[in-house]
Amino acid sequence: MPLESVSLMCAEMKLTVSQNGGDAGIGYQLFIADPKTGWRSVSGAHNPLIRGNTFNLRATDIRKVGDDLLLLTGTMGGDGKPGNLGRTSWQARITADSARDWFVFDIEVNAEQDIHLSMQNGFEPEITLDLGPLPPYERGDHVWFITQITNPTKWNDDAYGNDFPATYYFDPYLNVEIMLFFDMTRMSWMSRQNIARFLNYRCGFRRRYEPEPAGELGLYATGASGRLFPSGAQHFSYCLTARPRKALVDDREAVRLLVDKCLPLLPPNSPWPSGSTSWRDFAHHCAEDLMTDGLCWRKAAGGHEFILNYVDGYSPAWKEAIEARGNSFDMIKPCFDAAVWIAHPLAVLSRVDRREPIPQLYQRVSQWIDRAVRNNETPFAPATTNTISGTWQHLYILEQLFQLGRLRKDQPLLDRVMNEANDCLIPLAKKMSYLFPLSFNRRTIERVGAGDCHAGLGTYANFMLDLYEMTSDDHYLEESKNALQMLHRLPVNTIHQEVFLLAMGTQAAYRLAVMYPKSNYAEVYHYLLAQTLRMLYWYADRTTEQSRRINTLGMFQACATISYPAIFENIEVLARLCPTFKKFPPSPALLRVFDHARKNNFYFFPRCFDAGRGALPLQYVPYENIPILEGPAPGSVGQEIYGSGWVFRACLMWETFGHAVDRDILVLNLDAFEERPQLEQGRLELTFIVFNGTGQRQQALLLFPWTSPSAIITTGESADSIEIGRQKGQRLELDLAPDAVVYVRVSDRFGP
């Protein structure tokens, strides 16, 4: 006897689970509310929970538990087909999450033995929602007006990364927008023995033409690494939401909608890594490690010392890559990038933290930078031959050199930076019509080779604003506007490369929105913020024994297609976003990203995670790469000296100027990159966000170690309303409800 259909309601959605007749089992169908017709179907009927020749999960029993939960059970296998290892039971929970407007699916398959996947008629397993028959003229009118955001992000039309496990789809025939999010933390069965996650999985829309033309949306595979699905309790977890919509959707709006809708799905918090203490402690020990001769510093033939890029020049991954191209591997040479990228945050930190060797390290790298500039041993030396430069590297090193020169009031250095900007960068931008190439010839200012670097427009726009701020020359302001508007207009799937380049574009949009409140820069800001967050790791990798020992939540894919996070990009992204919260208050969901990040970035240090080199002598210089399924062997890229500057940046962002006694309370400094004018005037007026992400009410004690007893402290609900609870002193007590967000401003004299 057929089972009755059972439904769950959530917002404007209804999910109906019903019998398909005969022995085909139970499937589900999605409906949305229509004021004219009532509930209207926006999917095919009887969708299985999982698809595949082996995984065609249709329940044989269903039970409704209250208004928001369905329980389904069934079996798979045991039918005599080749490769099946006997009957396997499974159970599923479908929850209506009315607080966040999602249907949440969690399916547990419990097999006593490994399952041999048949991979017949495609790859498996897959999670897709059948959208029903394709409309007439589907490759014309339909494909012109649908809007879809596919993930993970990719670069240069080919290689995909491993970041955002979600998709957005708007259908002008069904008049609906649908979003799906896949919980990759929970789906830890993915491996190189079946489908190695984002080496082959894609989140998006797919057409099929057998037996009849139809569309489907979800997680589908383009290939497989093996055919073995592991035994034991394994989970498939995903979220589905939809709502009616008739108006066409701009793809920039779709990016924002998808990211904003998925952010609240992030786990509420992460545990502190074993061995972690504080960023102040790690910054001090990192400075000690970076003073080490031999491992971090070497001497040239003339006796002058220089800093390396990796500890002891050790990088098996780079050695393999460089030699594969027929070149000689040699990392024992000067790394100007490392010195510059360490120097700027260290210059600020050394003003506040005078413990040895922080000021000494700053002096050491500064002296080497000065010598390199003086002797034309930098990427900005006069180009007399066809010198090939990486665009983003050239641009970003110059931007950081500018920051350092301005902080030091070093006019000769600033003049050198200005000359390079005027003679090279701006002509390159104009010649390329603001479509930056991946590489260029510095002598001829021409593109070299294939590949684009559209994201570099974000860094360029922000740098041009810095030059405008210093010179009041409107030419630089126009360059910034032109670059940012171009970045905003480019197709949404073409602008991902180094993730922090997008974050700097977000920072530039914030600065222009402050200058031009009636312009579209607020819209540009929210769009670029969403694009940056697409490259977030929205999951903790639980696929291998090594990856289970760390946590990637709150980190970013360093560069589209590189498929691993690095502390350089992780911290730079967050630090660039911090100042923007003065104008654009972040949601608690976004602040959880920062909360995850300030804990999980400790995993880059050998002290907190040893990737296999044994007892390393430098425990506080971070690894470049940590375990993740799609990435290279953990630690094989080396300990990045050039990325160590972001240990100091992390300290400035989370602790140097203000921190909570209870480290579970997040204190976020919103004046990153904006300290210089305050330091120059001898008075700091710093703004902080305090966030309680613990899930419990907390009595928080905040300390501001740089202040005197006469410091003025005020609080408020936003940066514009910090006027409540005015008091004097070096500390502040706050009663914080769960998810409470409080703005704090601290003002006091600073300096000798």
C-alpha positions in Angstrom: 0.0 0.0 0.0 1.6 3.4 -1.0 2.6 5.7 1.8 1.0 9.0 2.1 3.0 12.1 1.2 4.5 14.0 4.1 5.5 17.7 3.9 7.7 20.2 5.8 7.1 24.0 5.6 9.9 26.6 5.9 9.5 30.3 4.9 8.1 30.3 1.4 9.1 26.7 0.7 7.4 23.3 1.1 9.2 20.0 0.8 7.0 17.0 0.0 8.2 13.4 0.4 6.0 10.8 -1.3 5.9 7.3 -2.7 6.8 6.9 -6.3 4.7 3.8 -6.9 5.7 0.2 -7.2 9.0 -0.6 -5.5 10.8 2.6 -6.6 10.7 4.0 -3.1 10.2 7.5 -1.7 11.5 10.7 -3.1 11.1 14.4 -2.5 9.8 17.5 -4.4 10.3 21.2 -3.8 7.4 23.7 -3.9 7.3 27.5 -3.4 4.5 29.7 -2.4 2.6 31.5 -5.2 0.0 34.2 -4.2 -2.0 33.3 -7.3 -1.9 29.5 -7.5 -0.8 28.5 -4.0 2.0 26.0 -3.8 3.8 25.7 -7.1 6.3 23.0 -8.0 9.9 24.1 -8.9 11.5 20.7 -9.2 10.9 17.3 -10.6 9.0 14.8 -8.5 10.5 12.0 -6.3 14.1 13.2 -6.1 16.4 10.7 -4.4 18.5 12.0 -1.5 21.7 10.8 -3.2 22.2 9.9 -6.9 24.3 7.2 -8.5 24.1 3.6 -9.7 25.1 2.4 -6.3 23.8 5.4 -4.4 20.2 5.9 -5.5 18.9 6.5 -2.0 15.1 6.3 -1.8 13.5 5.6 1.6 11.3 2.6 2.4 10.0 4.2 5.6 9.2 7.7 6.6 8.2 9.3 9.9 7.3 12.9 10.7 8.5 14.2 14.1 6.8 17.5 14.9 6.5 20.3 12.4 10.2 20.6 11.5 11.7 17.1 11.2 11.3 14.1 8.9 13.1 10.8 9.6 13.7 8.5 6.6 15.2 5.0 6.5 16.2 2.6 3.8 18.6 0.1 2.5 21.0 -0.1 -0.5 22.8 -3.1 -2.0 22.2 -6.7 -1.5 20.5 -7.1 -4.9 23.2 -9.3 -6.5 24.6 -6.5 -8.7 28.4 -6.7 -9.4 30.4 -4.9 -6.8 27.8 -4.8 -4.1 29.0 -6.1 -0.8 25.6 -6.9 0.8 22.7 -5.0 2.1 23.6 -1.6 3.8 21.2 0.4 5.9 20.9 4.2 5.9 18.9 6.8 7.7 18.2 10.5 7.0 17.1 13.6 8.8 15.4 16.4 6.9 15.0 19.5 9.1 13.2 22.7 8.5 15.5 25.4 9.8 13.0 28.3 10.1 15.5 30.6 11.8 17.8 30.6 8.8 15.3 29.5 6.1 17.0 26.3 4.9 15.9 22.7 4.6 18.8 20.7 6.1 19.6 17.2 4.9 21.8 14.8 6.8 22.1 11.2 5.6 24.1 8.5 7.3 25.2 5.4 5.4 26.5 2.7 7.6 28.3 -0.1 5.7 30.1 -3.0 7.3 32.5 -3.2 4.4 33.9 -0.8 1.9 31.5 -0.3 -1.0 32.8 -0.7 -4.5 31.3 2.0 -6.7 30.0 1.0 -10.1 30.4 4.4 -11.7 27.9 3.4 -14.4 26.1 6.1 -16.4 28.3 8.7 -14.9 30.2 9.2 -11.6 28.9 8.7 -8.1 27.8 9.7 -5.5 26.2 13.0 -6.5 23.7 15.3 -4.8 21.5 17.0 -7.3 18.0 18.4 -7.4 16.1 17.5 -10.6 14.6 20.8 -11.9 12.4 19.0 -14.5 12.2 19.3 -18.3 14.2 22.1 -20.0 12.1 24.8 -21.5 11.7 25.4 -25.3 14.7 26.8 -27.1 16.7 26.1 -23.9 20.1 26.9 -25.5 18.7 30.3 -26.6 16.3 32.2 -24.6 16.7 30.1 -21.4 20.4 30.2 -21.2 20.5 33.9 -21.9 18.5 34.8 -18.9 19.3 32.3 -16.2 21.7 33.4 -13.5 24.0 30.9 -11.9 27.0 31.1 -9.6 29.1 28.0 -9.8 31.8 27.0 -7.4 34.5 26.4 -6.4 36.2 29.5 -7.8 38.5 29.1 -10.7 41.2 31.2 -12.5 42.1 31.4 -16.2 39.2 29.4 -17.4 40.6 26.0 -16.5 41.8 25.1 -13.0 39.4 25.1 -10.1 40.2 25.7 -6.5 38.7 24.1 -3.4 36.9 26.9 -1.5 33.1 27.6 -1.6 30.8 24.5 -1.5 27.7 26.3 -2.7 25.7 27.3 -5.7 23.0 29.8 -6.8 20.5 29.4 -9.6 17.7 31.7 -10.9 15.4 30.3 -13.5 13.2 32.8 -15.5 10.8 30.1 -16.6 10.3 28.6 -13.1 10.4 32.1 -11.6 12.5 30.9 -8.7 15.9 31.3 -7.1 17.4 28.3 -5.5 20.6 27.9 -3.4 22.4 24.8 -2.2 25.2 24.6 0.4 27.2 21.4 1.0 28.8 20.6 4.4 32.2 19.4 3.4 33.2 19.1 7.1 30.6 16.4 7.6 31.3 14.7 4.3 34.7 13.3 5.3 34.4 10.2 3.1 35.8 12.1 0.1 39.3 10.9 -0.8 41.6 9.9 -3.6 40.0 6.4 -3.3 36.7 7.8 -4.7 36.1 11.4 -5.6 38.7 13.7 -4.1 36.3 16.5 -3.4 37.1 19.6 -5.5 39.6 17.9 -7.7 36.4 16.8 -9.5 33.3 18.0 -7.7 31.5 21.1 -9.0 28.6 23.0 -7.4 26.3 24.3 -10.1 23.7 23.7 -12.8 24.0 20.8 -15.3 22.0 19.9 -18.4 21.3 16.3 -19.3 19.7 15.0 -22.4 18.8 11.4 -21.6 16.2 10.1 -21.4 14.8 13.6 -22.0 16.3 17.1 -21.9 16.2 18.2 -18.2 18.2 20.4 -15.8 19.6 19.6 -12.4 21.3 21.6 -9.7 23.8 20.5 -7.1 27.0 18.7 -6.4 28.1 16.7 -9.5 31.4 15.1 -10.5 33.5 15.5 -13.6 35.8 12.6 -12.8 36.9 10.2 -10.1 40.1 9.2 -8.4 38.9 5.7 -7.5 36.0 3.4 -6.8 36.1 2.7 -3.1 33.6 4.2 -0.7 34.7 3.6 2.9 32.9 1.5 5.4 31.5 2.7 8.7 29.2 5.6 9.5 29.6 8.1 6.6 27.5 11.3 6.1 26.0 13.3 3.3 25.0 16.7 4.5 23.6 19.7 2.6 21.2 22.6 2.8 18.5 23.7 0.3 16.6 26.9 0.1 14.4 28.6 -2.5 12.1 31.5 -2.9 9.9 32.9 -5.7 11.4 35.6 -8.0 10.3 37.1 -11.3 12.8 39.9 -11.8 16.0 39.0 -13.5 19.0 38.7 -11.3 22.3 40.4 -11.9 25.2 38.0 -11.3 26.8 40.4 -8.9 23.7 40.5 -6.8 23.6 36.7 -7.0 27.1 36.4 -5.5 26.1 38.7 -2.6 22.8 36.8 -2.0 24.6 33.4 -2.0 27.4 34.4 0.4 25.1 36.3 2.8 22.7 33.3 2.9 25.4 30.8 3.6 27.4 32.7 6.2 25.1 31.9 9.1 25.6 28.2 8.3 29.3 28.3 9.5 30.0 26.5 12.8 29.7 28.9 15.8 33.3 28.5 17.0 36.5 26.5 16.9 38.6 25.1 19.7 42.0 26.6 20.4 44.9 24.6 19.0 47.1 22.7 21.4 50.3 24.7 22.0 48.7 28.1 21.2 49.1 30.9 23.7 48.6 34.4 22.4 49.5 36.3 19.2 51.7 38.6 21.4 53.7 35.6 22.6 54.0 34.1 19.1 55.0 37.5 17.6 57.8 37.8 20.1 59.1 34.3 19.5 58.8 34.7 15.8 61.0 37.8 15.9 63.5 35.7 17.9 63.5 33.0 15.3 63.8 35.4 12.4 67.0 36.8 13.9 68.7 33.4 13.4 71.8 33.4 11.2 72.2 30.6 8.7 68.5 29.5 8.7 67.1 33.0 8.0 70.1 35.2 7.1 73.1 34.5 4.9 76.0 36.6 3.7 76.9 37.5 0.1 80.4 37.3 -1.3 81.0 40.9 -0.3 80.1 40.3 3.3 76.7 41.9 3.2 73.9 39.9 4.8 70.5 39.2 3.3 67.3 37.5 4.3 66.0 34.2 2.7 62.5 33.5 1.5 62.2 30.0 3.2 64.0 28.7 6.3 67.3 27.3 5.2 66.2 27.7 1.6 64.2 24.5 2.1 61.3 23.9 -0.2 60.8 20.5 -1.7 57.7 21.5 -3.6 59.4 24.5 -5.3 62.5 22.4 -6.0 60.4 19.8 -7.8 58.5 22.4 -9.7 61.5 24.5 -10.8 63.6 21.5 -11.8 60.6 20.1 -13.8 60.9 23.2 -16.0 64.6 22.5 -16.6 65.9 25.2 -14.3 68.3 25.0 -11.4 66.9 25.2 -7.9 68.6 27.8 -5.6 66.7 29.3 -2.7 69.9 30.6 -1.0 69.6 34.1 -2.3 68.3 37.5 -1.2 64.5 37.8 -0.9 63.6 41.5 -1.1 59.9 40.6 -0.8 60.5 39.0 2.7 62.2 42.0 4.0 59.6 44.5 2.8 56.6 42.4 3.9 58.1 41.9 7.4 59.2 45.5 7.8 55.8 47.4 7.6 53.8 45.6 10.3 57.0 45.3 12.4 57.5 49.1 12.1 54.2 49.6 13.8 54.6 46.8 16.3 58.0 48.1 17.4 56.4 51.4 18.4 54.3 49.6 20.9 56.3 46.5 21.8 59.9 47.3 22.7 60.8 43.8 23.9 64.0 42.5 22.3 64.4 41.5 19.6 61.4 43.2 17.9 63.0 46.6 17.5 66.3 44.9 16.5 64.7 42.8 13.9 63.0 45.9 12.4 66.3 47.7 12.2 68.0 44.7 10.6 65.5 44.3 7.8 65.3 48.1 7.3 69.0 48.3 6.9 69.0 45.5 4.3 66.1 47.2 2.4 68.0 50.5 2.3 71.1 48.8 1.0 69.2 46.9 -1.6 67.4 50.1 -2.8 70.7 52.0 -2.8 72.5 49.4 -4.9 69.6 48.8 -7.3 69.2 45.2 -6.1 65.4 45.4 -6.1 62.6 44.6 -8.6 62.4 48.4 -9.2 66.0 48.9 -10.4 66.1 50.6 -13.8 65.1 48.1 -16.5 67.9 48.0 -19.1 66.9 44.5 -20.5 63.7 42.6 -21.1 62.9 42.0 -17.5 59.8 39.8 -16.9 57.8 40.7 -13.7 54.8 39.1 -12.1 52.2 41.9 -12.1 50.6 41.4 -8.7 54.0 40.8 -7.0 55.5 43.9 -8.5 52.5 46.0 -7.6 52.1 44.6 -4.0 55.8 44.9 -3.1 55.7 48.5 -4.3 52.6 49.2 -2.2 54.2 47.8 0.9 57.4 49.7 0.2 55.3 52.9 0.0 53.7 52.0 3.4 57.1 51.6 4.9 58.6 54.8 3.4 55.6 56.8 4.5 55.7 55.5 8.1 59.5 56.2 8.3 59.1 59.6 6.5 61.8 58.4 4.1 61.5 60.9 1.2 64.2 59.2 -1.0 62.4 55.9 -0.7 59.0 57.5 -1.4 60.5 59.3 -4.5 61.7 55.9 -5.8 58.2 54.4 -5.2 56.5 57.4 -6.9 58.8 57.1 -9.9 58.0 53.5 -10.4 54.2 54.1 -10.0 54.3 57.0 -12.6 56.8 55.4 -15.1 55.6 51.8 -14.9 52.4 50.9 -13.1 50.1 53.7 -14.4 51.4 53.3 -18.0 50.8 49.5 -17.7 47.3 50.0 -16.5 46.4 52.4 -19.3 48.1 50.4 -22.0 46.2 47.3 -20.9 42.9 49.2 -20.5 43.0 48.2 -16.8 43.0 44.5 -17.7 46.2 43.6 -15.9 48.2 40.6 -17.4 49.7 37.9 -15.2 53.2 39.0 -16.2 54.7 41.9 -18.1 57.9 43.2 -19.6 59.1 46.1 -17.4 61.2 47.6 -20.2 58.6 47.7 -22.9 55.5 47.7 -20.6 53.9 44.9 -22.6 52.0 41.7 -21.7 54.2 38.6 -21.6 52.6 35.1 -21.9 49.1 34.0 -21.1 47.0 34.6 -18.1 45.3 37.6 -16.5 45.5 39.3 -13.1 42.2 41.1 -12.9 42.2 41.0 -9.1 45.3 43.2 -9.1 42.9 46.1 -9.9 41.9 45.9 -6.2 45.4 46.5 -5.0 46.1 49.1 -7.7 42.9 51.0 -6.7 43.9 51.0 -3.0 47.5 52.1 -3.8 46.3 54.9 -6.0 44.2 56.2 -3.1 47.3 56.2 -0.9 49.2 58.3 -3.5 46.2 60.6 -3.7 46.0 60.9 0.0 49.7 61.9 0.2 49.9 64.2 -2.8 46.3 65.5 -3.3 46.8 64.9 -7.0 43.5 64.1 -8.6 45.2 62.0 -11.3 45.7 59.2 -8.7 42.1 59.5 -7.5 40.8 59.0 -11.1 43.1 56.0 -11.5 41.6 54.4 -8.4 38.1 55.0 -9.5 38.7 53.7 -13.0 40.4 50.5 -11.7 37.7 49.8 -9.2 34.8 50.3 -11.6 36.5 48.0 -14.1 36.9 45.4 -11.4 33.2 45.7 -10.6 32.2 45.3 -14.2 34.2 42.2 -15.1 32.5 38.9 -15.2 32.0 37.4 -11.8 34.0 34.2 -12.4 37.1 35.9 -13.9 38.4 38.0 -11.0 39.8 35.4 -8.5 43.5 35.0 -8.1 45.5 36.0 -5.0 42.6 36.4 -2.5 44.1 39.5 -0.7 44.0 41.4 -3.9 40.2 41.3 -3.8 40.3 42.3 -0.1 42.3 45.4 -1.0 39.7 46.2 -3.6 37.1 45.9 -0.9 39.1 48.3 1.3 39.4 50.7 -1.6 35.6 50.6 -2.2 35.1 51.4 1.5 37.4 54.4 1.3 35.7 55.7 -1.8 32.3 55.1 -0.2 33.3 57.4 2.7 34.4 60.1 0.2 31.4 59.7 -2.1 28.4 58.5 0.0 25.9 59.0 -2.9 27.9 57.0 -5.4 27.8 53.2 -6.1 30.8 52.5 -4.0 28.8 51.0 -1.2 27.4 48.5 -3.7 30.9 47.8 -5.0 32.1 47.2 -1.4 29.4 44.6 -0.7 30.0 42.8 -4.0 33.8 42.7 -3.5 33.4 41.5 0.1 31.3 38.7 -1.1 33.8 37.8 -3.9 36.5 37.7 -1.3 34.5 35.4 1.0 33.9 33.0 -1.9 37.5 32.1 -1.4 37.0 31.3 2.3 37.4 27.8 3.5 33.8 27.1 4.6 34.8 23.7 6.1 37.3 21.9 8.2 39.0 19.1 6.2 38.3 15.8 8.0 39.4 13.5 5.1 42.8 12.3 6.3 44.5 11.6 9.6 46.8 14.7 9.2 44.0 17.1 8.1 41.9 16.1 11.1 44.7 17.4 13.4 44.2 21.0 12.1 41.2 23.2 11.3 40.9 25.3 8.1 37.7 27.2 9.1 38.3 31.0 8.8 41.2 30.5 6.4 41.2 31.4 2.7 42.4 29.7 -0.4 45.6 31.6 -0.9 45.3 31.8 -4.6 42.6 30.5 -6.9 43.6 27.0 -8.0 46.5 26.6 -5.5 44.1 24.7 -3.2 45.7 25.4 0.1 45.6 28.2 2.7 48.6 30.2 3.8 49.1 32.6 6.8 50.2 35.5 4.5 46.9 35.6 2.6 44.7 34.6 5.5 45.8 37.5 7.7 46.2 40.1 5.0 42.6 39.6 3.9 41.3 40.0 7.4 43.5 43.0 8.1 42.3 44.8 4.9 38.7 44.2 5.9 39.0 45.4 9.5 38.9 49.2 8.7 35.9 48.8 6.5 33.8 47.9 9.5 33.8 51.5 10.7 31.3 52.3 7.9 29.8 48.9 7.2 29.0 47.0 10.4 29.7 43.2 10.1 27.1 40.6 11.0 27.8 38.1 13.8 28.1 35.5 11.1 31.0 37.5 9.5 32.7 38.1 12.8 32.7 34.3 13.3 35.1 34.1 10.3 37.5 36.4 12.3 37.0 34.3 15.4 37.8 31.1 13.6 40.8 32.6 12.0 42.4 34.0 15.1 42.4 30.5 16.5 43.1 28.3 13.5 46.0 30.3 12.1 48.1 29.0 14.9 48.1 25.7 13.1 50.7 27.0 10.7 53.4 27.0 13.4 55.5 23.8 14.0 54.7 24.4 17.7 51.0 23.7 17.1 51.4 21.3 14.2 54.4 19.4 13.0 54.0 18.4 9.4 56.7 15.8 9.5 60.2 17.4 9.4 60.7 16.3 13.1 61.9 18.7 15.8 62.4 21.9 13.8 64.8 24.5 15.3 62.5 27.4 14.5 59.1 26.7 16.0 57.6 30.1 15.3 58.2 30.6 11.6 55.0 29.4 9.9 54.7 26.7 7.4 53.4 27.9 4.0 51.1 24.9 3.6 49.3 22.6 6.0 47.3 19.4 5.3 44.3 19.6 3.0 43.1 17.0 0.6 43.6 18.8 -2.7 46.9 20.4 -1.8 50.6 19.4 -1.8 52.2 17.3 1.0 52.0 19.2 4.3 55.0 21.4 4.9 56.5 20.6 1.6 56.5 24.2 0.4 58.6 25.2 3.4 58.6 27.6 6.4 57.8 30.9 4.8 60.1 33.7 6.1 58.4 36.0 3.6 55.1 35.2 5.2 56.2 35.9 8.8 55.3 39.5 8.6 51.7 38.5 9.0 52.4 37.1 12.5 53.1 40.7 13.5 50.0 41.8 11.5 47.8 39.3 13.3 49.2 40.6 16.7 48.3 44.2 15.7 44.8 43.1 14.6 43.8 41.0 17.6 45.9 41.8 20.6 48.6 44.5 20.6 46.4 47.6 21.2 43.5 45.8 23.0 42.6 42.3 24.1 40.3 40.5 26.5 41.6 38.7 29.6 39.4 35.8 28.5 40.8 34.9 25.1 37.5 33.5 24.0 36.2 37.0 23.6 37.2 38.5 20.2 38.7 42.0 20.2 39.2 43.4 16.7 41.3 46.5 16.0 39.6 48.5 13.2 42.6 50.8 12.6 44.8 48.4 10.7 46.8 50.3 8.0 45.4 53.6 9.5 47.9 53.9 12.5 50.4 56.2 10.8 48.7 59.6 11.0 47.8 58.9 14.6 51.3 57.9 15.5 52.6 61.0 13.8 50.3 63.3 15.8 51.2 61.6 19.1 47.7 60.6 20.0 45.9 57.4 19.2 42.1 57.2 18.8 41.5 53.5 18.1 38.3 51.8 17.3 37.6 48.2 18.3 34.8 45.6 17.8 34.2 43.3 20.7 32.3 40.1 19.9 31.1 37.3 22.1 31.0 34.2 20.0 31.0 31.7 22.9 27.3 31.0 22.9 27.0 32.0 26.6 26.7 35.3 28.5 30.1 36.6 29.4 31.5 39.2 31.8 34.5 40.5 29.7 37.4 42.4 31.0 39.3 44.3 28.2 42.8 45.6 28.6 44.5 48.4 26.5 48.2 48.1 27.5 49.4 51.2 25.6 47.2 53.6 27.4 47.6 55.7 30.6 45.1 56.0 33.5 43.7 59.2 31.7 42.7 57.3 28.5 39.1 58.0 27.4 37.0 54.9 26.6 33.6 55.0 25.1 31.2 52.3 23.7 28.3 52.1 21.3 26.4 49.9 18.8 28.2 51.2 15.8 31.3 53.3 14.9 29.1 56.3 14.5 27.4 56.0 17.9 30.3 55.4 20.3 29.1 57.7 23.0 27.7 55.4 25.8 29.5 54.6 29.1 32.3 57.2 28.8 35.0 56.5 31.3 38.7 56.9 32.0 41.3 54.2 32.5 43.2 51.3 30.9 40.5 48.7 31.1 36.9 48.2 30.4 34.3 45.7 31.8 31.5 44.6 29.5 28.4 42.4 30.1 28.1 40.5 26.8 25.1 38.5 25.7 25.7 35.7 23.2 26.5 37.1 19.7 26.8 40.6 21.2 28.7 43.1 19.1 30.0 46.2 20.9 32.1 49.1 19.4 34.7 50.5 21.7 36.8 53.7 21.1 40.0 54.4 23.1 41.8 57.7 23.0 45.0 58.7 24.7 48.3 60.4 24.1 51.0 58.1 22.7 54.7 58.4 22.2 57.8 59.5 24.0 
